[in-house]
Amino acid sequence: MSALRKSDTLSQAEQADDRQLMLSTVLDGETSRADTEACITALKRDEGLRQAWSEYHLIGDLMRGVAPAGDDFMARFSAQLADEPTVLAPRHRVWPQRVAVASFASLAVWGAVSLTGLLSGASTPAPMAEAPGFQQAALEEENGA
């Protein structure tokens, strides 16, 4: 029975090492998008992995000579964020304006075409109801031939 427990703890330790290695490769930018997403999912569930994430970033900051943020950084940041005023701006309604502009533009084009036809003095074409249809003209040709 104790052998089974040892193998379970070894597999858990190996899994933890695998997650640490995965986290390290993600931070180094050496993983695919799918592996990065899997690591982020694991970070959401595993407190130990989140702690390792923080430690890796702390180590990187110290190596770059950046002073670490104080322990109360998040508390101060949250307080400053709460003090910021909330700006509520009305939503711009663009759709009715676009419809109005498109309507006026089409009306202007129709007016210009109509006015050009009236000023040129050209005879007006026969309305479609009076003009012979393609099928009727084809039937007349077949009967005549």
RALIN-V745997 format. One record per pair of residues at least 4 apart in sequence whose C-alpha atoms are under 6 Angstrom apart, sorted by the first residue. I is the first residue (numbers start at 1). GAP is how many residues later the second one is. If there is no record, write none. Layout:
{{I & GAP} {I & GAP}}
This chain:
{{10 & 4} {11 & 4} {25 & 5} {26 & 4} {26 & 5} {26 & 10} {31 & 4} {42 & 4} {43 & 6} {43 & 7} {61 & 5} {62 & 4} {73 & 4} {74 & 4} {111 & 4}}
